[in-house]
Amino acid sequence: MFRHNKKLTALLKSIKISAQQSNNSADILDAVKMAKAFEGDIKFQHNPFYLCSGAAIATAVLIWYQPQIISQWELDHNLFLSILAVLAIVPLIFVYTQRKKITSLSDFIFAKDCRFDNHMESISVSDSVISQLPTRFIEFKRGNYSRKFISATHVAAQHSALANEYYLYKFHYVDRRTVTTTSTDANGKVTTSTKTVYDHYDRYGITLDFGFIKQFQISNKRMLRKPRDYNSASIAFSKKFAIGASTELAAAKYLKPKIVLLVMDLAKHFSDLNIEFDTQGHLCLAFRDSDVFSRKRVHGLAQPNAFYEELQGQTALDKLDILTTFINQLAKYSDNNFEETT
């Protein structure tokens, strides 16, 4: 058992190094080939740890109900139970930690392969495009305590489903609030206490140079830079979204019936939408959904052959495809050369 676990630990270390250094999908597959070639299951053997934990639990239960067993040994009852608790819990923590090594490495490999398949390049959040977003869009005015970008990704124009390159990001913000509670004890004394609560939120989005629309916003959270009292012909749209624009005339110009339908359809797939264009025609489309730029794997290193086959295929990001299709359609209907037909 110990020999198998030692060999497996060394294997996982080699796979991790190879995956970290990978530059394309072929390199990822080479890393997984090491798991396929491993003699034995990609699974740690933990029987002695389970036996130790089980024996400690059984002994603790016995002593709890029959404390006289250890009284004859002149041992402290609570101390002995504490020792048994440690003997029961520590092996299980060790088992969980070792299992986590396999699942975490599988997640890392799959996520990196997904990025290769979709031509995603990680960039620093200090990149000028990302760092300038808060000065361009009201979307990033969220959070009365703190706000920051967690990650950023670039997709080059030659690999983009859009006309231009685009950037993806994860944004985190924190709201601080004070909560006051009042309690009454048995004697009728009223006590009031306050505590500070920090609420954490994540937002995700895509940003690019759009060009066709400027100083315009569609938001379902009513957080608008230039709110306009403008309602489209769609009652459902007007109930769900608020409009921001330089003028009401501009709102009417940009909010064509086909665009209203596009946005309503997009709202079926994304939550808390905010579609915002700055004065230069840059687009920032933000939402709360965390499953747009990644997807869950079916297999992992514990099933090396099936995992290898899964990685061989193209990992499609369905919600990202919906997003890019929406932007392409938006560009089409926003082009001044486009004429609507009934």
C-alpha positions as CSV (number, residue, x, y, z in Angstrom):
1,M,0.0,0.0,0.0
2,F,2.6,2.5,1.0
3,R,4.7,1.7,-2.1
4,H,1.7,2.3,-4.3
5,N,0.9,5.6,-2.6
6,K,4.5,6.8,-2.9
7,K,4.6,5.9,-6.7
8,L,1.2,7.7,-7.2
9,T,2.4,10.8,-5.4
10,A,5.5,11.0,-7.6
11,L,3.3,10.5,-10.7
12,L,0.9,13.3,-9.7
13,K,3.9,15.6,-9.1
14,S,5.2,14.8,-12.6
15,I,1.8,15.3,-14.2
16,K,1.4,18.6,-12.4
17,I,4.7,20.0,-13.6
18,S,4.1,18.8,-17.1
19,A,0.6,20.4,-17.2
20,Q,1.8,23.7,-15.7
21,Q,4.5,23.9,-18.4
22,S,2.1,22.9,-21.2
23,N,1.8,25.4,-24.1
24,N,-1.0,23.7,-26.1
25,S,-3.6,20.8,-26.0
26,A,-1.0,18.3,-27.3
27,D,1.1,19.0,-24.2
28,I,-1.9,18.5,-22.0
29,L,-2.5,15.1,-23.6
30,D,1.1,14.1,-23.1
31,A,0.7,14.9,-19.4
32,V,-2.4,12.6,-19.2
33,K,-0.5,9.8,-21.0
34,M,1.6,9.4,-17.9
35,A,-1.5,8.5,-16.0
36,K,-2.6,6.1,-18.7
37,A,0.8,4.4,-18.4
38,F,0.7,4.1,-14.7
39,E,0.7,0.5,-13.4
40,G,-2.2,0.4,-11.0
41,D,-5.3,2.5,-10.1
42,I,-5.0,6.3,-10.0
43,K,-6.3,6.1,-6.4
44,F,-4.6,6.2,-3.1
45,Q,-5.0,3.2,-0.8
46,H,-6.2,4.2,2.6
47,N,-7.5,1.0,4.3
48,P,-5.2,1.4,7.4
49,F,-6.3,5.0,7.9
50,Y,-10.0,3.9,7.7
51,L,-9.3,1.1,10.2
52,C,-7.6,3.5,12.6
53,S,-10.4,6.0,12.4
54,G,-13.1,3.3,12.8
55,A,-11.4,1.7,15.8
56,A,-11.0,5.1,17.5
57,I,-14.7,5.9,16.9
58,A,-15.8,2.5,18.2
59,T,-13.7,2.8,21.3
60,A,-14.9,6.3,22.0
61,V,-18.6,5.1,21.8
62,L,-17.9,2.2,24.1
63,I,-16.2,4.4,26.7
64,W,-18.8,7.0,26.5
65,Y,-21.5,4.5,27.5
66,Q,-19.2,2.5,29.8
67,P,-16.8,4.9,31.5
68,Q,-15.9,2.3,34.1
69,I,-13.7,0.6,31.5
70,I,-11.0,3.2,31.8
71,S,-11.6,4.2,35.5
72,Q,-9.6,1.1,36.5
73,W,-6.6,2.5,34.5
74,E,-6.8,5.8,36.4
75,L,-7.0,7.8,33.2
76,D,-8.8,11.1,32.8
77,H,-12.1,10.3,31.0
78,N,-12.3,13.5,28.9
79,L,-8.6,13.4,28.0
80,F,-8.8,9.9,26.7
81,L,-11.9,10.7,24.6
82,S,-10.0,13.7,23.2
83,I,-7.1,11.5,22.2
84,L,-9.6,9.1,20.5
85,A,-11.2,12.0,18.7
86,V,-7.8,13.0,17.3
87,L,-7.1,9.4,16.2
88,A,-10.5,9.4,14.4
89,I,-10.4,12.7,12.7
90,V,-6.7,13.1,11.6
91,P,-6.6,10.0,9.4
92,L,-9.8,11.2,7.6
93,I,-8.4,14.6,7.0
94,F,-5.3,12.9,5.5
95,V,-7.5,10.8,3.3
96,Y,-9.5,13.8,2.1
97,T,-6.3,15.8,1.4
98,Q,-4.8,13.0,-0.8
99,R,-8.1,12.5,-2.7
100,K,-8.2,16.3,-3.3
101,K,-4.8,16.1,-5.0
102,I,-6.3,14.0,-7.8
103,T,-9.5,16.0,-8.2
104,S,-7.8,19.4,-8.0
105,L,-5.1,18.3,-10.6
106,S,-7.9,17.0,-12.9
107,D,-9.7,20.3,-12.6
108,F,-6.6,22.2,-13.4
109,I,-5.8,20.1,-16.5
110,F,-9.3,20.3,-17.8
111,A,-9.6,24.1,-17.3
112,K,-6.2,24.6,-19.0
113,D,-7.2,22.4,-22.0
114,C,-10.5,24.3,-22.2
115,R,-8.6,27.6,-22.5
116,F,-6.3,26.1,-25.2
117,D,-9.4,24.9,-27.1
118,N,-11.0,28.3,-27.0
119,H,-7.7,30.3,-27.6
120,M,-7.9,32.0,-24.2
121,E,-4.8,33.7,-22.9
122,S,-4.6,34.7,-19.3
123,I,-3.4,38.3,-18.8
124,S,-2.6,40.4,-15.7
125,V,-5.5,42.4,-14.2
126,S,-3.1,45.3,-14.3
127,D,-3.3,45.2,-18.1
128,S,-4.3,48.7,-19.4
129,V,-7.5,47.4,-21.0
130,I,-8.7,45.9,-17.7
131,S,-7.4,48.6,-15.3
132,Q,-9.2,51.3,-17.3
133,L,-12.6,49.7,-17.2
134,P,-13.7,51.4,-13.9
135,T,-13.1,54.8,-15.4
136,R,-15.2,53.9,-18.4
137,F,-18.2,52.0,-17.0
138,I,-20.5,52.5,-14.1
139,E,-20.7,48.7,-13.8
140,F,-17.6,48.8,-11.6
141,K,-19.0,51.3,-9.1
142,R,-20.3,48.4,-7.1
143,G,-19.1,47.8,-3.6
144,N,-19.1,50.4,-0.8
145,Y,-16.1,48.7,0.9
146,S,-13.8,47.2,-1.7
147,R,-13.6,46.1,-5.3
148,K,-11.0,44.4,-7.5
149,F,-10.5,42.3,-10.6
150,I,-9.7,38.7,-9.8
151,S,-8.7,37.5,-13.3
152,A,-8.6,38.5,-16.9
153,T,-8.4,36.7,-20.2
154,H,-7.7,37.9,-23.8
155,V,-8.9,36.3,-27.0
156,A,-7.1,37.6,-30.1
157,A,-8.9,38.8,-33.2
158,Q,-7.7,35.9,-35.4
159,H,-9.3,33.4,-33.0
160,S,-12.3,35.5,-32.0
161,A,-15.9,34.6,-33.0
162,L,-16.4,38.4,-33.1
163,A,-15.1,41.0,-35.5
164,N,-12.5,42.2,-32.9
165,E,-10.4,40.9,-30.1
166,Y,-12.2,40.7,-26.8
167,Y,-11.4,40.4,-23.1
168,L,-13.1,38.4,-20.3
169,Y,-12.9,39.2,-16.6
170,K,-14.0,38.2,-13.1
171,F,-14.7,41.1,-10.8
172,H,-15.2,40.9,-7.0
173,Y,-16.7,43.5,-4.8
174,V,-17.7,43.8,-1.1
175,D,-20.5,45.7,0.5
176,R,-20.2,46.6,4.2
177,R,-23.3,47.0,6.3
178,T,-24.2,47.3,10.0
179,V,-26.7,44.9,11.5
180,T,-28.5,45.8,14.8
181,T,-30.1,43.1,16.9
182,T,-32.2,43.4,20.0
183,S,-32.7,40.7,22.6
184,T,-34.6,40.4,25.8
185,D,-33.4,38.2,28.7
186,A,-35.6,36.3,31.2
187,N,-35.7,39.4,33.5
188,G,-37.0,41.6,30.7
189,K,-33.8,43.4,30.2
190,V,-33.4,44.6,26.6
191,T,-29.9,44.5,25.1
192,T,-29.0,46.0,21.7
193,S,-25.9,45.0,19.8
194,T,-24.5,45.9,16.5
195,K,-22.1,44.1,14.2
196,T,-20.5,44.8,10.9
197,V,-21.3,42.4,8.0
198,Y,-19.4,42.1,4.8
199,D,-21.3,40.7,1.8
200,H,-19.1,39.4,-1.0
201,Y,-20.2,39.3,-4.7
202,D,-18.7,38.2,-8.0
203,R,-19.5,39.6,-11.4
204,Y,-18.3,38.4,-14.8
205,G,-18.2,40.1,-18.2
206,I,-16.9,40.6,-21.7
207,T,-15.5,43.9,-23.1
208,L,-14.4,44.9,-26.6
209,D,-14.3,47.8,-29.0
210,F,-17.9,47.7,-30.5
211,G,-18.2,51.0,-32.3
212,F,-21.8,51.1,-33.5
213,I,-23.3,52.4,-30.2
214,K,-22.1,55.1,-27.8
215,Q,-23.2,56.4,-24.4
216,F,-26.0,53.8,-24.0
217,Q,-26.9,51.3,-21.3
218,I,-29.4,48.6,-20.7
219,S,-29.5,47.4,-17.1
220,N,-31.9,45.4,-15.0
221,K,-30.5,46.7,-11.7
222,R,-31.4,50.3,-12.4
223,M,-27.7,51.4,-11.9
224,L,-27.5,53.9,-14.7
225,R,-25.0,56.6,-15.6
226,K,-27.6,58.7,-17.5
227,P,-31.1,57.4,-16.8
228,R,-33.8,58.1,-19.3
229,D,-37.5,57.9,-18.9
230,Y,-37.9,55.8,-22.1
231,N,-40.0,52.8,-22.6
232,S,-39.9,50.5,-25.5
233,A,-43.0,49.0,-27.2
234,S,-42.3,45.8,-25.3
235,I,-44.0,45.9,-21.8
236,A,-41.9,42.9,-20.7
237,F,-38.7,44.6,-21.6
238,S,-39.7,47.9,-19.9
239,K,-40.5,46.0,-16.7
240,K,-37.2,44.1,-16.7
241,F,-34.8,46.8,-17.9
242,A,-34.0,50.4,-17.4
243,I,-32.3,52.6,-20.1
244,G,-29.4,55.0,-19.9
245,A,-28.5,57.3,-22.8
246,S,-27.2,60.7,-23.7
247,T,-30.7,61.8,-24.8
248,E,-34.1,60.2,-25.2
249,L,-33.7,60.5,-29.0
250,A,-30.5,58.4,-28.8
251,A,-32.3,55.8,-26.7
252,A,-35.0,55.6,-29.3
253,K,-32.4,55.3,-32.1
254,Y,-30.4,52.5,-30.4
255,L,-33.3,50.5,-29.0
256,K,-34.7,49.0,-32.2
257,P,-37.4,46.3,-32.0
258,K,-34.9,43.6,-33.1
259,I,-32.5,44.7,-30.4
260,V,-35.2,44.5,-27.8
261,L,-35.9,40.9,-28.8
262,L,-32.2,40.1,-28.7
263,V,-31.8,41.4,-25.2
264,M,-34.9,39.6,-23.9
265,D,-33.6,36.4,-25.4
266,L,-30.1,36.9,-23.8
267,A,-31.8,37.5,-20.4
268,K,-33.1,33.9,-20.5
269,H,-29.5,32.7,-20.3
270,F,-27.8,35.3,-18.1
271,S,-28.7,36.9,-14.8
272,D,-28.4,40.5,-13.6
273,L,-27.4,41.8,-17.0
274,N,-25.8,45.2,-17.6
275,I,-25.1,46.1,-21.2
276,E,-23.1,49.3,-21.3
277,F,-21.4,51.4,-24.0
278,D,-19.0,54.2,-23.2
279,T,-18.4,57.5,-25.1
280,Q,-15.9,55.8,-27.4
281,G,-18.2,52.9,-28.3
282,H,-16.5,50.3,-26.1
283,L,-18.9,47.6,-24.9
284,C,-18.9,46.1,-21.4
285,L,-21.5,43.3,-21.0
286,A,-21.7,42.1,-17.4
287,F,-23.6,39.4,-15.6
288,R,-23.6,37.3,-12.4
289,D,-23.2,33.8,-14.0
290,S,-20.0,32.0,-13.2
291,D,-20.4,29.2,-15.8
292,V,-19.7,31.2,-19.0
293,F,-15.9,30.9,-19.3
294,S,-15.6,27.3,-18.1
295,R,-17.5,24.0,-17.9
296,K,-17.5,20.9,-15.7
297,R,-15.5,17.9,-16.7
298,V,-17.1,14.5,-16.9
299,H,-14.0,12.4,-16.2
300,G,-10.7,12.9,-14.4
301,L,-7.3,11.3,-13.8
302,A,-8.9,8.5,-11.8
303,Q,-10.3,7.4,-15.2
304,P,-7.2,8.2,-17.3
305,N,-8.4,6.6,-20.6
306,A,-11.8,8.3,-20.5
307,F,-10.3,11.5,-19.4
308,Y,-7.8,11.4,-22.3
309,E,-10.6,10.9,-24.8
310,E,-12.6,13.8,-23.3
311,L,-9.6,16.1,-23.6
312,Q,-9.0,15.0,-27.2
313,G,-12.3,16.6,-28.2
314,Q,-13.0,20.3,-28.6
315,T,-14.3,21.7,-25.3
316,A,-17.2,24.0,-26.3
317,L,-18.3,26.8,-24.0
318,D,-22.0,27.0,-24.9
319,K,-22.8,30.2,-22.9
320,L,-19.8,32.0,-24.3
321,D,-21.1,31.1,-27.8
322,I,-24.5,32.5,-26.9
323,L,-22.7,35.7,-25.7
324,T,-20.7,36.1,-28.9
325,T,-23.7,35.4,-31.1
326,F,-25.6,38.1,-29.3
327,I,-22.8,40.6,-29.8
328,N,-22.6,39.8,-33.5
329,Q,-26.3,40.2,-33.9
330,L,-26.3,43.4,-32.0
331,A,-23.6,44.7,-34.3
332,K,-25.6,43.7,-37.3
333,Y,-28.8,45.5,-36.1
334,S,-26.9,48.5,-34.9
335,D,-25.2,49.1,-38.2
336,N,-26.6,52.2,-39.9
337,N,-26.6,50.3,-43.2
338,F,-29.0,47.7,-41.8
339,E,-32.6,48.2,-42.7
340,E,-35.3,46.5,-40.7
341,T,-38.0,44.6,-42.5
342,T,-41.4,43.7,-41.1
